[in-house]
């Protein structure tokens, strides 16, 4: 087992190691985690197709929560029954790959946006429902040989829910003790969401606090903006401002995992941030990162903001991360002594020199 806390490598690891005897992680290391959304199996992206040698943790998304507190898999066919990589279901396919990537941990992410989080508040406020949540979450971990749970409640909406969230983490930690199990939580980066949570109390139970430092701009805003800028103005949210806020609440820096989007947000009829726009391109305003820059578009890197974008083609102004911005973010992680990076999501990444995940890994671990 390895610690989820992070420290600088003294020797660069070998991500291509394929056997437990040739482990890619020989000393403590930075987290370089990625989410796998189960619906991507329908796009012929099984676990075996992914470059997992650069990944420390796979967050398998998502399990959901019933009104009575039962944690259940959101797609029983994809998760446990579909023939995948010589076994039944994506969960087992990931777990069997741990024989090849011996230090990789597979964590079940519970919640997500919309339906995934709609029952959290009621469940966390009821002793009996919370007991059911904890028992059934642990049951799934045991059933599939997983390494822990990621609580992706988006998000506690008031102080009462914030207190219930802490109680939920405390009960999970009792049945998922460290270091055998990972207990993580994914939270928005905005103070509007985090202000309801006693983060110093939460981090006592957590190994990893996954900070979603993206979606700062989107179709819900009247003007365009960078969606994942590392640095911003005094009044603009950024990765740096989010981390500064969390640190000021008393969270151990090494538990903070900075989120990176592996997708771009499109704004048609515009050619930069701070503009009105006419609509959004892509699927629901989003392009997979591997589809960027768009054909006929020109890509730009704003080093001062720690942001990238392309202009032109069928996307208009598309805001996303590139290897250049991920390198900046990885360097920010090391200088700020944070725990590492995570990516939403692994299936959208490019390969080779354009890979965000490989860039993050190599920058974090390059002395």
VEXDREN-2710 file (C-alpha; in Angstrom, 1 decimal):
% VEXDREN-2710
k/r/px/py/pz
1/UNK/0.0/0.0/0.0
2/UNK/1.1/3.6/-0.6
3/UNK/0.1/6.8/1.2
4/UNK/-2.4/9.1/-0.5
5/UNK/-0.3/12.0/0.9
6/UNK/2.3/13.3/-1.5
7/UNK/5.9/14.2/-1.5
8/UNK/8.6/14.9/-4.2
9/UNK/10.2/12.0/-5.9
10/UNK/13.9/11.4/-5.4
11/UNK/14.0/9.2/-8.4
12/UNK/11.7/9.4/-11.5
13/UNK/9.3/6.5/-11.6
14/UNK/8.7/4.3/-14.6
15/UNK/5.1/4.6/-15.8
16/UNK/5.4/1.8/-18.3
17/UNK/6.1/-0.8/-15.6
18/UNK/3.7/-3.7/-16.3
19/UNK/4.2/-6.1/-13.4
20/UNK/4.0/-5.9/-9.6
21/UNK/7.7/-6.8/-9.5
22/UNK/8.5/-3.6/-11.6
23/UNK/6.3/-1.2/-9.8
24/UNK/6.1/2.4/-11.3
25/UNK/6.0/3.8/-7.7
26/UNK/9.0/3.1/-5.7
27/UNK/8.9/6.0/-3.3
28/UNK/6.1/8.4/-2.1
29/UNK/4.6/10.2/-5.0
30/UNK/2.2/12.9/-6.2
31/UNK/-1.4/11.8/-6.8
32/UNK/-2.2/11.8/-10.5
33/UNK/-5.8/10.5/-10.5
34/UNK/-8.5/10.3/-13.1
35/UNK/-12.3/9.7/-13.2
36/UNK/-13.7/7.0/-15.5
37/UNK/-17.4/7.6/-16.3
38/UNK/-19.1/4.3/-16.8
39/UNK/-21.1/5.5/-19.8
40/UNK/-18.0/5.7/-21.9
41/UNK/-17.9/1.9/-22.2
42/UNK/-20.6/2.4/-24.8
43/UNK/-18.1/4.3/-26.9
44/UNK/-15.8/1.4/-26.9
45/UNK/-13.4/2.7/-24.2
46/UNK/-12.9/-0.3/-21.9
47/UNK/-10.3/-0.1/-19.1
48/UNK/-7.8/-2.1/-21.2
49/UNK/-7.8/0.7/-23.8
50/UNK/-6.6/3.3/-21.3
51/UNK/-3.0/4.3/-20.5
52/UNK/-3.1/3.6/-16.8
53/UNK/0.6/3.6/-16.1
54/UNK/0.4/7.4/-15.4
55/UNK/-2.6/7.0/-13.0
56/UNK/-2.4/6.6/-9.2
57/UNK/-6.1/6.4/-8.6
58/UNK/-9.1/5.6/-10.8
59/UNK/-12.3/7.1/-9.6
60/UNK/-15.1/5.0/-11.0
61/UNK/-18.2/7.1/-11.7
62/UNK/-20.9/6.8/-10.6
63/UNK/-22.8/4.9/-7.9
64/UNK/-26.0/6.7/-6.9
65/UNK/-28.0/6.9/-3.6
66/UNK/-31.6/5.9/-3.1
67/UNK/-34.0/7.7/-0.8
68/UNK/-33.5/5.1/1.9
69/UNK/-29.7/5.6/1.8
70/UNK/-28.9/2.5/-0.3
71/UNK/-25.8/3.1/-2.5
72/UNK/-26.3/1.3/-5.8
73/UNK/-24.5/1.1/-9.1
74/UNK/-26.0/3.5/-11.7
75/UNK/-25.7/1.1/-14.6
76/UNK/-25.8/-2.5/-13.4
77/UNK/-25.2/-3.9/-17.0
78/UNK/-22.1/-1.8/-17.7
79/UNK/-20.7/-2.0/-14.2
80/UNK/-21.2/-5.7/-13.4
81/UNK/-22.6/-7.7/-16.3
82/UNK/-21.4/-6.5/-19.7
83/UNK/-18.5/-8.6/-21.2
84/UNK/-15.5/-6.4/-20.7
85/UNK/-11.8/-7.3/-21.1
86/UNK/-12.5/-11.0/-20.4
87/UNK/-14.6/-10.5/-17.3
88/UNK/-18.0/-9.3/-16.3
89/UNK/-18.5/-5.5/-16.0
90/UNK/-16.2/-2.5/-16.0
91/UNK/-15.6/-2.6/-12.3
92/UNK/-14.1/-6.1/-12.4
93/UNK/-12.1/-5.1/-15.5
94/UNK/-10.5/-2.2/-13.6
95/UNK/-9.8/-4.3/-10.5
96/UNK/-8.1/-7.1/-12.5
97/UNK/-5.8/-4.5/-14.0
98/UNK/-4.3/-4.0/-10.6
99/UNK/-2.4/-7.2/-11.2
100/UNK/-0.5/-5.2/-13.9
101/UNK/-0.5/-1.8/-12.2
102/UNK/0.1/-3.0/-8.7
103/UNK/0.0/0.5/-7.0
104/UNK/-3.1/1.8/-8.8
105/UNK/-6.1/2.1/-6.5
106/UNK/-9.7/1.8/-7.7
107/UNK/-12.2/4.0/-5.8
108/UNK/-15.9/4.0/-6.3
109/UNK/-17.3/7.6/-6.7
110/UNK/-20.8/8.0/-5.2
111/UNK/-22.9/10.9/-6.4
112/UNK/-22.2/13.3/-9.2
113/UNK/-24.3/16.1/-10.6
114/UNK/-28.1/16.1/-10.9
115/UNK/-29.7/12.7/-10.0
116/UNK/-26.5/11.4/-8.4
117/UNK/-26.6/13.9/-5.6
118/UNK/-30.4/14.6/-5.2
119/UNK/-30.8/12.3/-2.1
120/UNK/-27.6/13.1/-0.2
121/UNK/-29.1/15.8/2.0
122/UNK/-32.1/13.7/3.3
123/UNK/-29.9/10.6/3.7
124/UNK/-27.1/12.4/5.6
125/UNK/-29.7/14.0/8.0
126/UNK/-31.2/10.7/9.0
127/UNK/-29.3/8.3/11.3
128/UNK/-31.0/5.2/9.9
129/UNK/-30.5/6.3/6.3
130/UNK/-26.9/7.2/6.9
131/UNK/-26.3/3.8/8.5
132/UNK/-27.8/2.2/5.3
133/UNK/-25.5/4.4/3.1
134/UNK/-22.4/3.4/5.0
135/UNK/-23.3/-0.3/5.1
136/UNK/-24.1/-0.5/1.4
137/UNK/-21.2/1.6/0.3
138/UNK/-18.8/-0.7/2.3
139/UNK/-20.6/-3.7/0.8
140/UNK/-19.8/-2.6/-2.7
141/UNK/-16.2/-2.0/-1.8
142/UNK/-16.0/-5.5/-0.3
143/UNK/-17.9/-7.2/-3.2
144/UNK/-15.7/-5.9/-5.9
145/UNK/-12.4/-5.6/-4.1
146/UNK/-12.2/-1.8/-4.3
147/UNK/-9.9/0.5/-2.5
148/UNK/-12.3/3.1/-1.1
149/UNK/-15.1/5.6/-1.6
150/UNK/-15.3/9.1/-3.1
151/UNK/-18.2/11.2/-1.8
152/UNK/-19.2/13.4/-4.7
153/UNK/-22.1/15.3/-3.1
154/UNK/-22.6/18.3/-5.3
155/UNK/-23.0/19.9/-2.8
156/UNK/-24.1/20.7/0.8
157/UNK/-26.4/23.8/0.4
158/UNK/-26.5/25.2/3.9
159/UNK/-24.8/24.9/7.3
160/UNK/-27.1/22.1/8.4
161/UNK/-26.2/20.0/5.4
162/UNK/-22.5/20.9/5.9
163/UNK/-22.7/19.4/9.4
164/UNK/-24.4/16.3/8.1
165/UNK/-21.7/15.9/5.4
166/UNK/-19.1/15.9/8.2
167/UNK/-21.0/13.2/10.1
168/UNK/-21.3/11.1/6.9
169/UNK/-17.5/11.3/6.3
170/UNK/-16.9/10.3/10.0
171/UNK/-19.1/7.2/9.7
172/UNK/-17.5/6.2/6.4
173/UNK/-14.0/6.5/7.9
174/UNK/-15.0/4.2/10.7
175/UNK/-15.7/1.3/8.3
176/UNK/-13.0/2.4/5.8
177/UNK/-10.0/2.9/8.0
178/UNK/-6.7/4.4/6.6
179/UNK/-4.4/3.4/5.2
180/UNK/-6.1/0.2/3.9
181/UNK/-8.9/2.3/2.3
182/UNK/-9.1/5.6/0.5
183/UNK/-11.7/8.1/1.6
184/UNK/-12.0/11.0/-0.9
185/UNK/-14.5/13.8/-1.6
186/UNK/-15.0/15.9/-4.7
187/UNK/-16.2/19.5/-4.2
188/UNK/-16.7/22.6/-6.3
189/UNK/-14.0/25.2/-6.1
190/UNK/-16.3/28.2/-5.4
191/UNK/-16.6/29.7/-2.0
192/UNK/-20.4/29.8/-2.6
193/UNK/-20.3/26.0/-2.2
194/UNK/-17.5/25.5/0.2
195/UNK/-18.6/28.1/2.8
196/UNK/-21.2/25.7/4.2
197/UNK/-18.6/23.1/5.2
198/UNK/-16.2/23.0/8.1
199/UNK/-13.3/22.0/5.8
200/UNK/-10.8/21.6/8.7
201/UNK/-13.2/19.1/10.3
202/UNK/-13.8/17.3/6.9
203/UNK/-10.1/16.9/6.2
204/UNK/-9.6/14.9/9.5
205/UNK/-11.5/12.1/7.8
206/UNK/-10.4/12.5/4.2
207/UNK/-7.3/11.3/2.4
208/UNK/-8.0/13.4/-0.6
209/UNK/-10.1/16.6/-1.2
210/UNK/-10.6/16.7/-5.0
211/UNK/-11.1/20.4/-5.8
212/UNK/-13.1/20.9/-9.1
213/UNK/-11.1/23.8/-10.3
214/UNK/-13.0/24.1/-13.6
215/UNK/-16.4/25.1/-15.0
216/UNK/-15.7/28.7/-13.8
217/UNK/-17.4/29.8/-17.0
218/UNK/-20.1/28.2/-19.1
219/UNK/-23.6/28.7/-20.8
220/UNK/-25.0/29.7/-17.4
221/UNK/-23.0/33.0/-17.6
222/UNK/-23.9/36.0/-19.9
223/UNK/-20.4/36.5/-21.1
224/UNK/-17.5/34.2/-22.1
225/UNK/-14.6/33.4/-19.7
226/UNK/-11.8/31.0/-19.1
227/UNK/-13.3/27.8/-17.6
228/UNK/-10.3/26.6/-15.6
229/UNK/-7.8/29.5/-15.2
230/UNK/-5.1/28.9/-12.7
231/UNK/-4.7/32.6/-11.9
232/UNK/-7.3/35.3/-12.0
233/UNK/-8.0/38.9/-11.1
234/UNK/-8.9/40.0/-7.5
235/UNK/-12.6/39.2/-8.1
236/UNK/-12.4/36.3/-10.5
237/UNK/-12.4/32.7/-9.3
238/UNK/-9.3/30.7/-10.2
239/UNK/-7.5/27.5/-9.2
240/UNK/-5.1/29.6/-7.1
241/UNK/-8.0/31.5/-5.3
242/UNK/-9.8/28.2/-4.6
243/UNK/-6.7/26.6/-3.1
244/UNK/-5.9/29.7/-1.1
245/UNK/-9.4/29.6/0.4
246/UNK/-9.2/25.9/1.3
247/UNK/-5.8/26.3/2.9
248/UNK/-7.1/29.3/4.9
249/UNK/-9.7/27.0/6.4
250/UNK/-7.0/24.7/7.9
251/UNK/-6.8/21.9/5.3
252/UNK/-3.5/20.0/5.1
253/UNK/-2.1/21.1/1.7
254/UNK/-1.1/17.5/0.8
255/UNK/-4.7/16.4/0.9
256/UNK/-5.7/19.0/-1.8
257/UNK/-5.9/17.5/-5.3
258/UNK/-6.3/20.1/-8.0
259/UNK/-8.8/19.3/-10.7
260/UNK/-8.1/19.6/-14.5
261/UNK/-10.9/19.4/-17.1
262/UNK/-10.2/17.1/-20.1
263/UNK/-12.8/18.9/-22.2
264/UNK/-13.4/22.4/-23.6
265/UNK/-16.4/24.7/-23.3
266/UNK/-17.6/26.4/-26.5
267/UNK/-18.9/29.9/-27.0
268/UNK/-20.1/30.7/-30.5
269/UNK/-20.0/34.2/-31.9
270/UNK/-17.1/35.2/-29.8
271/UNK/-13.3/35.3/-30.0
272/UNK/-12.1/35.6/-26.4
273/UNK/-13.1/36.0/-22.8
274/UNK/-15.3/38.8/-21.5
275/UNK/-17.7/38.8/-24.6
276/UNK/-21.3/38.2/-25.3
277/UNK/-21.9/35.1/-27.4
278/UNK/-24.7/33.6/-29.5
279/UNK/-24.7/30.0/-28.5
280/UNK/-22.5/26.9/-27.8
281/UNK/-20.9/24.4/-30.1
282/UNK/-20.2/20.7/-29.5
283/UNK/-22.4/18.4/-27.5
284/UNK/-24.2/20.5/-24.9
285/UNK/-21.5/23.1/-25.3
286/UNK/-18.6/20.7/-24.7
287/UNK/-15.9/19.2/-26.9
288/UNK/-13.7/16.3/-25.7
289/UNK/-10.1/17.6/-25.3
290/UNK/-8.9/15.1/-27.8
291/UNK/-11.1/16.8/-30.4
292/UNK/-9.3/20.2/-29.8
293/UNK/-8.3/22.5/-31.3
294/UNK/-11.1/22.5/-33.7
295/UNK/-10.4/22.2/-37.4
296/UNK/-9.5/25.6/-38.8
297/UNK/-9.0/27.1/-35.3
298/UNK/-5.9/28.6/-33.8
299/UNK/-4.8/27.7/-30.3
300/UNK/-3.5/30.2/-27.7
301/UNK/-1.9/29.9/-24.3
302/UNK/-2.4/32.8/-21.8
303/UNK/0.6/32.1/-19.5
304/UNK/-0.4/34.9/-17.1
305/UNK/-3.8/33.4/-16.5
306/UNK/-2.7/29.8/-16.8
307/UNK/-5.4/29.3/-19.4
308/UNK/-5.6/28.1/-23.0
309/UNK/-8.2/28.4/-25.7
310/UNK/-8.8/28.1/-29.5
311/UNK/-10.6/30.5/-31.8
312/UNK/-12.3/29.6/-35.0
313/UNK/-13.8/26.6/-36.7
314/UNK/-17.2/25.3/-35.5
315/UNK/-16.5/26.0/-31.8
316/UNK/-16.0/29.8/-31.8
317/UNK/-14.1/30.5/-28.6
318/UNK/-13.3/27.2/-26.8
319/UNK/-11.7/27.4/-23.4
320/UNK/-9.8/24.3/-22.2
321/UNK/-6.5/23.1/-20.8
322/UNK/-3.5/22.1/-22.9
323/UNK/-0.1/20.5/-22.0
324/UNK/1.2/24.0/-21.4
325/UNK/-1.4/24.9/-18.8
326/UNK/-1.3/21.5/-17.2
327/UNK/2.5/21.9/-16.8
328/UNK/1.8/25.3/-15.0
329/UNK/-0.8/23.6/-12.8
330/UNK/1.6/20.7/-11.9
331/UNK/4.3/23.2/-11.1
332/UNK/1.8/25.1/-8.9
333/UNK/1.0/21.9/-7.1
334/UNK/4.7/21.2/-6.3
335/UNK/5.5/24.8/-5.2
336/UNK/2.4/24.9/-3.1
337/UNK/3.0/21.4/-1.7
338/UNK/-0.4/20.1/-2.7
339/UNK/-1.2/16.5/-3.1
340/UNK/-1.4/16.3/-6.9
341/UNK/-3.8/16.5/-9.8
342/UNK/-7.0/14.8/-10.9
343/UNK/-8.7/14.8/-14.3
344/UNK/-12.3/14.7/-15.4
345/UNK/-12.1/12.5/-17.4
346/UNK/-9.6/9.9/-18.6
347/UNK/-11.5/8.9/-21.8
348/UNK/-11.3/12.4/-23.3
349/UNK/-7.5/12.7/-23.2
350/UNK/-5.2/12.7/-26.2
351/UNK/-2.1/10.5/-26.6
352/UNK/1.6/11.3/-26.7
353/UNK/2.8/14.9/-26.4
354/UNK/-0.8/16.2/-26.3
355/UNK/-1.8/14.1/-23.3
356/UNK/-2.8/16.1/-20.3
357/UNK/-2.5/13.2/-18.0
358/UNK/0.9/12.2/-19.1
359/UNK/2.0/15.9/-19.0
360/UNK/0.8/16.2/-15.5
361/UNK/2.4/13.0/-14.3
362/UNK/5.8/13.9/-15.9
363/UNK/5.8/17.4/-14.6
364/UNK/4.9/16.4/-11.1
365/UNK/7.6/13.7/-11.0
366/UNK/10.4/15.3/-13.0
367/UNK/13.2/16.5/-10.8
END
